[in-house]
Amino acid sequence: MSATTEQPRRRSRLYRREHLVAASFIALPLIGFLAFAIGPFLYSIYASFTNWNMLTAPTWIGLANYVRAFSDPYFIQSLGNTFFYMIGIPIGLVVSLALALAMNRRMPGRAFFRSIYYVPVVSSLAAVSILWQWAYNGDFGLVNQVLALVGIDGPNWLADKATVKPALIIMAVWKGLGYSMLLYLAALQSVPRSLYEAAELDGASSFRRFFHITLPMVQPVTFFLVVTSIIAGSQIFTEINIMTPTGGPEFSSASIVWYIWRQAFSSLSMGYASAMAVLLGVLVFLITAFQFWINARNSHDGVE
């Protein structure tokens, strides 16, 4: 009787010890998440209802900051600029998929080219922004020097409101190509060769094989890249602050996060900046939820 009752006790002590060790491993990241993510997030919601300059105690003003945001032309313009930058997302996906298809073939120097395309991903964004700022210079920049070789007089890219956003999009697409290409390459290499062989035996052209086999098989990667790119694109800041520190000509390059930072730390309007940050978070959440709904519906239709 005593042996049978002692065994569950030993087992329960072992389980408790394992749970204690597991909890100790989880505790530090959880505390860090609560202290540096959830805590500031909740306080920013509170601050969005106050008038706070970070020097004096916040004063409750209700929805005044949100009303101010919707009537602020700079908030509307910076939000529109941010969505304009997202034009680069489909461009980057198409180019990265094309590169992945090329790198998936047997060709000399394939590993070297894969490494070269991935170098911008691991490079410092600040250093890359300074490099591209020099390249876009209207007087001695590398881009205009290359255009001059074919007889094109290039503009002052970052000082012209018609070219500053396309210039930033080109840089962002170049910076993220290696990451998207690597994910697409992994997806392409996981596609069973038997599918292509069966389609080829049935007389399917390369065009039909691409649209009926390749694209559906890499769709999960495309969905992941679209969602993460929208989240990252809504937070574009470093390149704006370095390449166009004043928000560009006529505020044409200012992103919403850059404007939030300016209001918070230049104008000391932390309450108003918090309100804009909350609006941006809600907007990104709605867009992301819509993407998940579209993906779930397409997956359900595919199963049927």
N, C-alpha and C positions, 0 to 999 in steps of 0.2 A: 504493500500500500504506500509505504513511504517513498519507494523508488519511482512509482508512477506519478506521485505528486511533486517530486523534486525535479523531474525532467521538464515539465511545463514551466516551472519557476526559472530553471536555467535558461530555457529557451526565451522566456519573456525578458530576462535580464539581458540576454544577447541582443534581442530585438531592440530593447530600449537603448542599449549602447550604440547600436548601428544607427538608430534614428537620431541620437544625440550627435554623432559624428556627422551625419548627413546635414543636420540642421546647422552645425557650425560651419560647414562649407558654404551653405546657402546664405547664412546670416549677413556676411560682409557685403556681397553684391546687393542683397535685398535692402540693407540699411543705406547703401550708397544710392540705390534707385529711389528710395523714399526721400532721402535728404536732398539729392541733387536733381531729381526729376519731378516726382509727385508734389513735393513741398513747394518748389518754385512755381509749378503749374497752378496749384490751388491759390497761392498768394497772388499770382498775376491776375487770376480771375477777380479776386477781391480788389486789387489795385486798379483794375479797369473801371471800377465804379467810384474812383476817388480822384481828387486833384492832388498829385504828389510830385514834388520836384526832387526827392531824395535828400533834401536838406532839412525839411521840416516834416512834421507829422502829416500823414495823408488825411485829406478832408473828403468826407462822403458827398458825392454829387450825383449819384444815381446813374441814369442812362445818358448823361450829357456827353460823355466821351464818344459813345456810339453814334449819337446824333451828329456830333461834330465830324466823325469819320465819313459818314455818308454824304455830308455837305462839303467835304474837303476835296478840292479838285486835284491836289497833289496825291492824295490817297487813291483816288480813282485812276489817275494817270499811272502811278507806280504799279498798281494792281494790273492795269492793262499791259504795261511793259512786261511784267512778269509772265503773263499768259502769252504774250508775243514770243518771248524767249523759248517757250515750249514747242514752237514750230520745229525747233531742232531735234525734238524727240523722235518723230517718225523718220526724219532725215538720217539721224544717227542709227536707228534700227535697220533701215534699208542698207546703208553703207556697211554696217558691221556684219549683217547677214551675208552680203556679197563677199566681204573679205573672208568670212568663215568658210563659205563654200569654196573659195580659192585655196585657203590654207588646208582644207580637208583633202585636197588632191595630192598625189605623190609628185613632188617637185623638188628640185635641188634647192638647198638653203631654206627649207620650210621652217625649221626650228629657229633660224636666225630672224626671219621675217616675223614670226610670232612674237619673239622677244622685243623686236624693234617697235612693233605696234603697241606693246604693253608698257613700254617705258614711260609714256606720258601719264599713265594711270598712277604709277608709284612716285611720280615727280611731285614736288611741292607746288601747290596751287598758287601760292604767292610768287614763287620763282617763275612759274609758267606765265602768270599774268604780266610780270615785268618784262619777260621776253617778248610776249605778243604785243605789249604796249610799244616796245621799240620797233617791232616789225611793222606795226601799223602807222608809224610816224609818217606824216605827209611829205616831209622834206628828204629824209635819208632812210626811210624804212625799207626793209627787205621786200615787202609785198609790192610796193610801188616800183622798186628797182626791177623786179621780175616782170611786172606789167609793162614797164618801159621798153623791155627787150622786144615786145611784140607791138610796140607803137601805141600803147594805151597810157594815157596820163591819169594816174590813180588819184583819188581824192585824199583828203586828210581824214582818214577813216573815223577816228574817235572824236573829231571836232565837228562833224557834220551829222545833223540829226537824221538824215536819210540813210546813213551808212553805219552808224554806231551800233545799232542793234544787230544788223546782219553780221557785223564784224565780231561781236561777242558771241553770236550763235555759232559761227564757224569755229572759233576757239573752243567753245564748250563741246561741240561735236568731236573735234580732234582730240580733246582731252579724254573723252569717254569711250572712244572707239575700241580700244584694246580690251576693256572690261566686257563690253557687250559681245565683242567678237569671241572672247574666250568662252563665255557661257554658251553662245550659239555653236561654237566648235565642239564643246562637250556634248551638246544635244545632238548634233549631226552624227557624231561618232557612236552614239547609242542607238541610232536607227538601224534596225535589222537589214542586212543586205538582201535577205530573201524577199523583202517587199519590193525592192527595185528590180530584182531579177524576175519576179513574177509579173510585174507590170511591163517589163521589157518583152517578156515572152508573149504577153497579150497584145503587143503592138503599141503600147503607150509611148508617146513622144516624150522627150526630155522636159518639155513645157508642162505637159500633163502630170508627169512624175513629180515635178517640183510643187505644183499647186495641190495635188491630191495626196502626196506622201510627205514631202519635206516640210511644207508649211504646217500641216496638222500636227506633225510629230514635234516640232519646235514651238508649238503654241504655248505650252506652259512657261517656257523661257521668255517668250514675247510678253506674256501677261505679267510676269515678275518684273521685267525691265520697264514696262510701261508704268506700273504702279510705283516702283522705286524712283524712276526718273521724274515722275510728276511730283513726288514728295521732295526730292532733291532740288528740282527746278524751281519749286515755290520758295526755296530757301537760298537762292543764289545771292551772294553778298560779296565774297572776297574779290572776285574779278571786277565787280562794279566799283568797289571802294578803291582799288589800286589803279585800274585803267581809266576810270572816269570819276575821280574823287568828289567832284561837285555835282554828280548826277547827270553829267553829259550836257550837251547844248539843249537849252530849253527843257531841262528835266527829262530828256528823251531816253536816257539809259537807266534811270533810277528804278530799282526793283523795290518790291514791297518791304522786304527785310532790311534793305539799305535805308529806306525811309523810316522804318520803325527804329532802327539804330540811331538815325539822326535826331529823331524826336526825343529819344530817351537820353542820349548822352551828349548831344550838342545843345538842344533846346531845353533839356532837363524836364521834359513833359513825360515822366514815366507812367503816369496814369493813362494818358492818351495813347502812348506806345503800347501799353498792356492791352488796351481795348482793341487796337489794330491787330495785335498778335493773337488775341482770342478769335477775332473775326477770321483771320487767316487760318488758324487751326480748325475752326468749324468748316470753312470752305474746303480745305484739303481733305478733311474727314469725309465730307459729302461726296467729293469727287472719287476718293478711294473706295467708298462703299458702293458707288455707282459702278465702278470698274469691277468689283467683286460680283455684283449682281449680274452684269453683262456676261462675265466669264461663267458664272454658274448656269445662266440660262443657255448659253451656247453649248456648255458641256452636257446639259440635260437634253437639248435638241439633238446633239450628236449621238447620245446613247439611244434615243428613240429611233 
